[in-house]
Amino acid sequence: MSLNLDKLRAETPGVRDVVHFNNAGAALMPEPVLAAQIEHLKLEARIGGYEAAAQEAERCSSVYESVARLIGASVPEIALVENATVAWDMAFYALPFAKGDRILTAETEYAANYIAYLQVAKRVGAIVETVPSRASGELDTAALEEMIDERVKLISITHVPTNGGLVNPAAEVGRIARKHGITYLLDACQTIGHMPVYVEKVGCDILSATGRKYLRGPRGTGFLYIRKGLLETLEPPMIDLFAATWTGPDSYKLRPDAKRFENWENNYAARLGLGVAADYALRVGLQEIWDRIQALAARMRKGLGAVDGVVLRDIGATQCGIVTFSLEDIPASGIKKSLTACDINVSVSGPSSTLLDAMRRDLPEIVRASVHYYNSETEVDALIDAISEISAKRN
Ligand SMILES: Cc1ncc(COP(=O)(O)O)c(C=O)c1O
């Protein structure tokens, strides 16, 4: 089924002001997401923050249902947190590592995650190893399987890296992790709301995500999925009086569900916005979203590829909505500045965000133009025209 683009754009106030290709940074929120937050903020201002949360308790708790439905999980497996990094860190630092334990990751791993591996390696003597990539760019699952032995305690990868269109074979990795009984952590920060991601199909034990990117939710929202059965065995690295109950002078009891990874204070307006964003994505249709994003990104790559001096930087057999490129003789920051002057939003991806991949491919700073389903073909063509003009002025 195709999307009703006119309706979707009418519900996206931002498209009247900008051509937004920074969806991998933070997408434009649709009207209902905005309204849910404003309504709740007004209620807080009118009757008090605690009182507003109490009055809207049912809607607040339904956010867990919306997020669980989005990824095919159950409510007790979901923790709502402030961003993807907190979600990822809370899970990763709860895993017990000892000297000699091996952590396997991909060459396109996100900087924050890799830094955390290095810290654990430094602290306990765990070993971080990257699985080689296939010639097409994604993690090589045959190589992964060959690397497995009884010392591998975690397989942890980023589904779609921050610096390009690559999609790692998350479900193939999941099958290998399950076969060998190894915990599997998936950073789905760039994929939730971008393509269908169902935890059972992917086979991950832990998944982290953010609200503001392809899900089109508010900033300062994120969530964590931890498979039931695993979560009961994990002691979060940080707990408070929400995550656990103080049961006696020398004792506490952790909550039985994934909420043990949360803490007490929250931005309820943003949370409500997150729930509405999840419902909105489900209403639009995850497969429909993915199909349209791929078509728009393919159009953008084709158009940019024909511009003199443009070097497309995306790798991978399957390519997503994150389109990356550079233009000979002009730094990415200069291109971004010129596009901003035409009300076209893009971002710049620097080598240190995905260091191993950047080193391997000798990547400079690159322009990241990330498309979403609500972008129009006209907008894509406007970006291509703008880049053609910038290119023509080079000499
Ligand atoms: C792949 C990936 N993982 C994690 C993050 C961190 O997300 P957050 O800023 O919500 O913590 C990002 C942010 O760009 C990302 O691209």
Ligand as a Chemical Component Dictionary entry (heavy atoms), coordinates in Angstrom:
data_LIG
# 
_chem_comp.id                   LIG 
_chem_comp.type                 NON-POLYMER 
_chem_comp.pdbx_formal_charge   0 
_chem_comp.three_letter_code    LIG 
# 
loop_
_chem_comp_atom.comp_id 
_chem_comp_atom.atom_id 
_chem_comp_atom.alt_atom_id 
_chem_comp_atom.type_symbol 
_chem_comp_atom.charge 
_chem_comp_atom.model_Cartn_x 
_chem_comp_atom.model_Cartn_y 
_chem_comp_atom.model_Cartn_z 
_chem_comp_atom.pdbx_ordinal 
LIG C1 C1 C 0 24.116 4.331  15.610 1  
LIG C2 C2 C 0 23.864 5.226  16.770 2  
LIG N1 N1 N 0 23.832 4.705  17.999 3  
LIG C3 C3 C 0 23.614 5.475  19.081 4  
LIG C4 C4 C 0 23.441 6.826  18.967 5  
LIG C5 C5 C 0 23.214 7.641  20.199 6  
LIG O1 O1 O 0 21.883 8.021  20.324 7  
LIG P1 P1 P 0 21.431 9.064  21.435 8  
LIG O2 O2 O 0 21.986 10.373 21.021 9  
LIG O3 O3 O 0 19.931 9.020  21.424 10 
LIG O4 O4 O 0 21.994 8.615  22.719 11 
LIG C6 C6 C 0 23.464 7.429  17.703 12 
LIG C7 C7 C 0 23.291 8.881  17.545 13 
LIG O5 O5 O 0 23.545 9.473  16.543 14 
LIG C8 C8 C 0 23.679 6.593  16.573 15 
LIG O6 O6 O 0 23.706 7.098  15.333 16 
# 
loop_
_chem_comp_bond.comp_id 
_chem_comp_bond.atom_id_1 
_chem_comp_bond.atom_id_2 
_chem_comp_bond.value_order 
_chem_comp_bond.pdbx_ordinal 
LIG C1 C2 SING 1  
LIG C2 N1 SING 2  
LIG C2 C8 DOUB 3  
LIG N1 C3 DOUB 4  
LIG C3 C4 SING 5  
LIG C4 C5 SING 6  
LIG C4 C6 DOUB 7  
LIG C5 O1 SING 8  
LIG O1 P1 SING 9  
LIG P1 O2 DOUB 10 
LIG P1 O3 SING 11 
LIG P1 O4 SING 12 
LIG C6 C7 SING 13 
LIG C6 C8 SING 14 
LIG C7 O5 DOUB 15 
LIG C8 O6 SING 16 
# 
